[in-house]
Amino acid sequence: SAVISQKPSRDICQRGTSLTIQCQVDSQVTMMFWYRQQPGQSLTLIATANQGSEATYESGFVIDKFPISRPNLTFSTLTVSNMSPEDSSIYLCSVGGNSGNTIYFGEGSWLTVV
Amino acid sequence: GQQLNQSPQSMFIQEGEDVSMNCTSSSIFNTWLWYKQDPGEGPVLLIALYKAGELTSNGRLTAQFGITRKDSFLNISASIPSDVGIYFCAGQPPNRGSNYKLTFGKGTLLTVNP
């Protein structure tokens, strides 16, 4: 399986600010995704990060709030813009497509907005 | 969208006991995946199932892909304290445009009493 590194692992952010989360994979991967996990909840897909083009967002998530970049096959960023306390969550990068339909996750970035 | 019903929501067992949890859906999936998540960490893949009827083991863990493709179970035998965590099922729908996207169950919180 791929080794997936996320930065930051944790952060406390001020309301109204933006934070960019980085996801680095140790090998080229076909698919990269960003998930959100709110406290005590399951995982919800935010978007599919497409290499060299705009991300594909799921219902309820928009580019202005969660801009995503994917400049190559090993790296992606997710920005959480104009944060509010409701954005306090674990944000997870995941990859897949290289070995069947198996999806692997990074260790997550735990954001607390105050 | 498709939803997964995961049960039980939580379990409190004694060390050494066997555990069983399951997920059901009203629609079919092509792949079933089982993950374990420790507090503050990302989900770790335990078992991946790709064919209806498939039964796969990983140490003390056994999972099966239901023949109807609408359900899956995970069994843990002879539980130990480090089995504590949240277990998530996840399924991938058969539509080509949704390849690799995961739908998650709400999770089963497992507590093991030493």
Interface residues (C-beta under 8 A of the other chain):
Chain A: S1 I4 Q6 M31 F33 Q41 S42 L43 T44 L45 T48 S59 I90 L92 S94 G96 G97 G100 N101 T102 I103 Y104 F105 G106 E107 G108 W110
Chain B: G1 N30 T31 L33 Y35 G40 E41 G42 P43 V44 L45 A48 Y50 F88 A90 Q92 N99 Y100 K101 L102 F104 G105 K106 G107
